[in-house]
Amino acid sequence: MKTIKKYFFRDIPSAMGTIISLGIILFMIIGPAATKYDPLEVDMGAKLVAPGASHIFGTDEMGRDLFSRLAYGSWYSMGTALAVVLLAAAFGIVAGGIAGYAGGGVYNVLMRICDVFLSFPQIFLAMIIAAAIGAGIGPTIFALAVSWWPNYARMVRGMVIVIKEKLYVESAKSIGMHPVRIIFRIIIPQTMSMVIPQITMGIGNALIAASGFSFIGLGAQMPTPEWGAMISQGSRYVFNAPYYVVIPGIFIFLSVLGFSLLGDSLQEATNPELKNI
């Protein structure tokens, strides 16, 4: 219980982040089973019906149930965000770990590559990549992951430079352990206390970016029930059916808020010095 309190209920913001994040996850799990409507089922006789007993979140311009679309769409929206941060983190951890441990020419090459990527505004770079390879969820994940991996690489690089001087790493070297094993079996696990909070906070940022891509037509395409695409489609009816835009927007807002607060709590728990900064 003390460990749970330390990481997830240390104060009011962390408790809020934990509760909201768990609520979003439960909605993803329970929501699709709790609706009787198919998210793609068209009912032209129920176009733009306001929230009520039969459709608790209302319907869209094609008569599709919005609760159903939000529930199924949570897997597209949150899945996209999670895929982006995991891919970016995985590549960044590997690159940063190798650069920090190897040093010398390898360090310079990898860090200069990072500098090239970071010289562009990351969202702008991701938009260029997505526009070049085509619209869709897959291209969105690839474009955002490619533009974000340097953030993780630079963070891990700095930590590895410090960790590789520790006595237990020197002991592993002295017994002839292969550098690859040292990096991935000894050093990288020591960086997770800082990487995991960054990944958690990154989910919210990735959700905003992916939803934005869908809103401007580079991400998920209708009729895919993705939250950003729903807001884009609903913006045409914002005066006649404001719920069409507001409800998906609330889900995005709560998801970003929850995972950002949770990530901040995890970061403070793993590095208490940050609380005084």
C-alpha positions as CSV (number, residue, x, y, z in Angstrom):
1,M,0.0,0.0,0.0
2,K,2.9,2.4,0.8
3,T,4.3,1.8,-2.7
4,I,0.9,2.5,-4.3
5,K,0.5,5.7,-2.3
6,K,4.0,6.8,-3.1
7,Y,3.6,6.5,-6.9
8,F,-0.2,7.0,-7.5
9,F,-1.8,8.8,-4.5
10,R,1.0,10.9,-3.2
11,D,-1.1,14.1,-3.4
12,I,-4.3,15.4,-4.9
13,P,-2.9,15.9,-8.5
14,S,-1.4,12.4,-8.5
15,A,-4.7,10.9,-7.2
16,M,-6.6,12.8,-9.9
17,G,-4.2,11.5,-12.6
18,T,-4.5,7.9,-11.4
19,I,-8.3,8.0,-11.2
20,I,-8.8,9.7,-14.5
21,S,-6.3,7.4,-16.3
22,L,-7.9,4.3,-14.8
23,G,-11.3,5.6,-15.8
24,I,-10.2,6.0,-19.4
25,I,-8.7,2.5,-19.4
26,L,-12.0,1.1,-17.9
27,F,-14.0,2.9,-20.6
28,M,-11.8,1.3,-23.2
29,I,-12.5,-2.2,-21.8
30,I,-16.1,-1.9,-20.7
31,G,-17.4,0.7,-23.2
32,P,-17.6,-1.5,-26.3
33,A,-19.4,-4.2,-24.4
34,A,-21.8,-1.7,-22.8
35,T,-23.3,-0.5,-26.1
36,K,-25.8,-2.3,-28.3
37,Y,-25.0,-0.2,-31.3
38,D,-22.4,-0.9,-34.1
39,P,-20.2,2.2,-34.4
40,L,-20.4,2.0,-38.2
41,E,-24.2,1.3,-38.4
42,V,-25.9,4.0,-40.4
43,D,-29.5,5.1,-39.4
44,M,-30.6,8.0,-41.6
45,G,-33.8,8.2,-39.5
46,A,-31.8,9.2,-36.4
47,K,-29.5,11.9,-37.8
48,L,-28.1,14.4,-35.2
49,V,-30.3,13.2,-32.4
50,A,-29.5,15.0,-29.2
51,P,-28.3,13.0,-26.1
52,G,-31.1,11.1,-24.5
53,A,-32.4,7.8,-23.3
54,S,-31.9,5.9,-26.6
55,H,-28.6,7.5,-27.5
56,I,-26.9,8.8,-24.3
57,F,-24.3,10.9,-26.2
58,G,-26.5,11.5,-29.3
59,T,-25.9,10.6,-32.9
60,D,-23.9,12.0,-35.8
61,E,-25.0,13.2,-39.2
62,M,-25.3,9.5,-40.4
63,G,-27.4,8.4,-37.4
64,R,-24.4,6.5,-35.9
65,D,-24.5,6.3,-32.1
66,L,-21.8,8.5,-30.6
67,F,-21.3,6.5,-27.4
68,S,-20.5,3.5,-29.5
69,R,-18.2,5.4,-31.7
70,L,-16.4,6.9,-28.7
71,A,-16.1,3.5,-27.0
72,Y,-14.6,1.8,-30.0
73,G,-12.7,4.9,-31.0
74,S,-10.9,4.9,-27.7
75,W,-8.9,1.9,-29.0
76,Y,-7.9,3.8,-32.1
77,S,-7.1,7.1,-30.3
78,M,-5.4,5.7,-27.2
79,G,-3.8,2.9,-29.2
80,T,-2.3,5.3,-31.6
81,A,-0.9,7.5,-28.8
82,L,0.5,4.4,-27.0
83,A,2.1,3.1,-30.2
84,V,3.8,6.4,-30.9
85,V,5.4,6.8,-27.5
86,L,6.5,3.1,-27.3
87,L,8.1,3.1,-30.7
88,A,9.8,6.5,-30.1
89,A,11.0,5.4,-26.7
90,A,12.2,2.0,-27.9
91,F,14.3,3.5,-30.7
92,G,15.4,6.4,-28.6
93,I,16.5,4.1,-25.7
94,V,18.5,1.9,-28.0
95,A,20.2,4.9,-29.7
96,G,20.8,6.8,-26.5
97,G,22.1,3.7,-24.7
98,I,24.6,2.8,-27.5
99,A,25.7,6.5,-27.9
100,G,26.2,7.0,-24.1
101,Y,28.1,3.7,-23.6
102,A,30.2,3.7,-26.8
103,G,31.3,7.3,-26.8
104,G,33.7,8.6,-29.4
105,G,32.7,8.4,-33.1
106,V,29.5,6.4,-32.4
107,Y,28.4,9.0,-29.9
108,N,29.1,11.9,-32.3
109,V,27.3,10.3,-35.2
110,L,24.2,9.4,-33.3
111,M,24.0,12.7,-31.5
112,R,24.4,14.7,-34.7
113,I,21.5,12.7,-36.2
114,C,19.5,13.7,-33.1
115,D,20.5,17.3,-33.7
116,V,19.3,17.2,-37.3
117,F,15.9,15.9,-36.2
118,L,15.6,18.4,-33.4
119,S,16.5,21.3,-35.6
120,F,13.0,21.1,-37.1
121,P,9.8,21.8,-35.1
122,Q,8.7,18.2,-34.3
123,I,5.1,18.5,-35.2
124,F,6.0,20.2,-38.4
125,L,8.4,17.4,-39.3
126,A,5.8,14.8,-38.4
127,M,3.3,16.5,-40.7
128,I,5.8,16.5,-43.6
129,I,6.5,12.8,-43.1
130,A,2.8,11.9,-42.8
131,A,1.9,14.0,-45.9
132,A,4.7,12.3,-47.9
133,I,3.7,8.7,-47.0
134,G,-0.1,9.2,-47.0
135,A,-2.9,9.7,-44.6
136,G,-4.0,7.1,-42.1
137,I,-3.3,5.7,-38.6
138,G,-0.2,3.8,-39.6
139,P,1.5,6.8,-41.2
140,T,0.6,9.0,-38.2
141,I,2.2,6.5,-35.8
142,F,5.3,6.3,-38.0
143,A,5.6,10.1,-38.5
144,L,5.2,11.0,-34.9
145,A,7.5,8.2,-33.6
146,V,10.2,9.2,-36.1
147,S,10.1,12.9,-35.1
148,W,10.0,12.2,-31.3
149,W,12.6,9.5,-30.8
150,P,15.5,12.0,-30.3
151,N,13.9,13.3,-27.0
152,Y,14.3,9.8,-25.5
153,A,17.7,9.3,-27.0
154,R,19.1,12.4,-25.5
155,M,17.6,11.7,-22.1
156,V,18.9,8.1,-22.0
157,R,22.3,9.2,-23.4
158,G,22.9,11.5,-20.4
159,M,21.9,8.9,-17.9
160,V,24.0,6.1,-19.5
161,I,27.1,8.3,-19.4
162,V,26.7,8.5,-15.6
163,I,25.7,4.9,-15.0
164,K,28.5,3.4,-17.1
165,E,31.0,4.7,-14.5
166,K,29.4,2.8,-11.6
167,L,31.3,0.1,-9.9
168,Y,28.9,-2.7,-10.9
169,V,29.4,-1.8,-14.6
170,E,33.1,-1.8,-14.2
171,S,32.9,-5.2,-12.6
172,A,30.8,-6.5,-15.5
173,K,33.5,-5.3,-17.9
174,S,36.3,-6.9,-15.9
175,I,34.7,-10.4,-16.1
176,G,34.5,-10.0,-19.9
177,M,30.7,-9.4,-20.3
178,H,29.9,-8.4,-23.9
179,P,29.1,-4.6,-24.2
180,V,25.7,-5.4,-25.7
181,R,24.8,-7.4,-22.6
182,I,26.1,-4.6,-20.4
183,I,24.0,-2.0,-22.1
184,F,20.7,-3.9,-22.3
185,R,21.0,-6.1,-19.2
186,I,22.6,-3.8,-16.7
187,I,22.5,-0.1,-17.8
188,I,19.2,0.3,-19.7
189,P,17.1,-1.1,-16.8
190,Q,18.6,1.5,-14.5
191,T,17.2,4.3,-16.8
192,M,13.6,3.0,-16.6
193,S,12.8,5.0,-13.5
194,M,13.1,8.2,-15.6
195,V,11.9,6.8,-18.9
196,I,8.6,5.4,-17.7
197,P,7.3,8.7,-16.3
198,Q,8.3,10.4,-19.6
199,I,6.4,7.7,-21.6
200,T,3.3,8.2,-19.4
201,M,3.3,12.0,-19.9
202,G,4.1,11.4,-23.6
203,I,0.8,9.5,-24.1
204,G,-1.1,12.7,-23.6
205,N,1.1,14.7,-26.0
206,A,0.8,11.9,-28.6
207,L,-3.0,11.8,-28.2
208,I,-3.2,15.6,-28.9
209,A,-0.9,15.2,-31.9
210,A,-2.6,12.2,-33.4
211,S,-6.1,13.8,-32.9
212,G,-4.8,16.9,-34.5
213,F,-3.5,14.9,-37.5
214,S,-7.0,13.3,-37.8
215,F,-8.6,16.7,-37.5
216,I,-6.7,18.1,-40.5
217,G,-7.1,14.9,-42.6
218,L,-3.7,13.4,-42.2
219,G,-4.7,10.8,-39.5
220,A,-7.6,8.4,-39.2
221,Q,-10.1,8.7,-42.0
222,M,-13.9,8.6,-41.6
223,P,-15.9,6.5,-40.9
224,T,-13.1,5.2,-38.5
225,P,-14.4,6.2,-35.1
226,E,-11.3,8.1,-33.9
227,W,-11.8,11.0,-31.6
228,G,-9.9,13.6,-33.6
229,A,-11.7,12.5,-36.8
230,M,-15.0,12.8,-35.0
231,I,-14.3,16.3,-33.9
232,S,-13.3,17.2,-37.5
233,Q,-16.5,15.8,-38.9
234,G,-18.6,17.3,-36.0
235,S,-17.2,20.8,-36.6
236,R,-19.5,21.1,-39.6
237,Y,-22.5,20.8,-37.2
238,V,-21.1,22.7,-34.2
239,F,-24.1,25.1,-34.1
240,N,-26.8,22.6,-34.7
241,A,-25.3,19.7,-32.6
242,P,-22.6,21.1,-30.3
243,Y,-22.5,17.8,-28.4
244,Y,-21.0,16.2,-31.5
245,V,-17.8,18.2,-30.9
246,V,-17.9,18.8,-27.2
247,I,-18.1,15.2,-26.0
248,P,-15.1,13.8,-28.0
249,G,-13.2,16.9,-26.9
250,I,-14.0,16.2,-23.3
251,F,-12.6,12.7,-23.7
252,I,-9.4,14.0,-25.2
253,F,-9.1,16.6,-22.5
254,L,-9.6,14.1,-19.7
255,S,-7.2,11.6,-21.2
256,V,-4.4,14.2,-21.7
257,L,-5.0,15.6,-18.2
258,G,-5.0,12.2,-16.5
259,F,-1.9,10.8,-18.1
260,S,0.0,14.1,-17.7
261,L,-0.8,14.2,-14.0
262,L,0.1,10.6,-13.6
263,G,3.4,10.9,-15.4
264,D,4.3,14.0,-13.4
265,S,3.5,12.1,-10.2
266,L,5.7,9.1,-11.3
267,Q,8.5,11.5,-12.1
268,E,8.3,13.2,-8.7
269,A,8.2,9.8,-7.0
270,T,11.3,8.5,-8.8
271,N,13.1,11.8,-8.5
272,P,11.9,13.7,-5.4
273,E,14.4,16.6,-6.1
274,L,12.1,17.7,-9.0
275,K,9.4,18.7,-6.5
276,N,11.5,21.6,-5.4
277,I,12.3,22.8,-8.9
